[in-house]
Amino acid sequence: MVVLPDFQGIGIGTAFEEFTSQYYADLGWNVNVTTTTPALVNALVKSKKWNLVRAGRNKSSMADFAKYGKGDKQKNIKISE
């Protein structure tokens, strides 16, 4: 998602994020937001609907990334090895 600079800072991105996340949560999906935008992090931290799980950089490898590629998206099932 991208909010054009002229429209940033007035809550459009946060409202869209909360609406779409609630939509998928209502369908039974687990919702996780990963962002590098400090303004969005600050906005979501203020919301009672969100919990900050981790902030900062994370060292990862392709092996860590590859384990998320296996699963059933229709059933929202992650298969661990």
Secondary structure, DSSP 8 states (H G I E B T S, - for coil): ----GGGTTSSHHHHHHHHHHHHHHHTT---------HHHHHHHHHSTT------S-----HHHHHGGG-EETTTTEE---
